[in-house]
Amino acid sequence: MPIDEQMRKGTTTVILLSLLAELNRPMYGYEIIKELGKRSRGQFQFKEGLIYPRLHELERQGLLESEWQREEGARERKFYSITDKGRRHLAQELAQWQAFTTEVDRLLGLEGSLS
């Protein structure tokens, strides 16, 4: 079942922060897009027009930091990594997500039935 576009857009920040925190290494934008597509088994299609502006906004907020790097045989790329502030923000977002999904599951009569 395809995932609603608005639902995906509303979770982009927490998904980006979570990926960078989990892998705990700098990643460039296209690499992030490919990894998210792989992890979602094609259910989510993260386009550059969504991801790059979000990465720039998270950087402006101090949740990510970036560094231009040139790899052997490749052009220069901007690599992003999560900051300590970003990790704290992610923890807050995940707590809110958990509370939200728990309550929605309860309202839909799904609590305890998805195990």
C-alpha positions, -999 to +999 in steps of 0.1 A: +000+000+000+015+034-010+023+057+019+005+091+018+027+119+006+017+143+034+024+117+061+059+111+047+067+149+044+057+153+081+083+127+092+112+137+070+131+156+098+130+127+123+138+102+096+169+122+084+182+127+120+176+091+129+195+078+098+225+100+105+225+091+142+222+054+136+249+052+110+270+077+130+290+088+099+288+117+075+267+111+044+261+132+013+226+140+000+223+115-028+237+088-006+210+096+020+182+095-006+194+061-019+197+047+017+162+059+026+148+043-005+165+010+002+154+010+038+118+017+029+118-011+003+105+014-023+075+025-002+090+060+002+104+080-027+125+108-012+132+133-040+160+159-040+134+187-039+124+174-005+156+162+010+181+190+001+160+219+014+154+199+046+191+192+051+199+229+046+172+238+071+184+213+097+219+227+092+207+263+098+190+251+130+223+236+142+209+200+141+233+190+114+267+202+103+283+198+069+317+196+053+327+197+017+349+167+008+364+153-024+367+116-027+392+100-051+378+101-086+346+119-076+335+154-075+333+175-044+303+166-022+287+181+009+287+156+037+262+160+066+265+147+101+243+150+132+253+174+160+249+169+197+220+193+195+205+172+167+208+141+188+189+158+217+163+170+192+159+135+178+154+120+213+125+146+218+110+139+184+111+101+189+094+105+224+067+126+208+063+101+179+060+072+203+033+090+223+015+100+192+014+066+176+004+050+209-026+073+212-036+069+175-034+031+179-055+033+210-081+055+192-082+031+163-086+001+186-052-012+175-033-011+207-018-044+216-031-060+184+000-053+162+026-074+181 
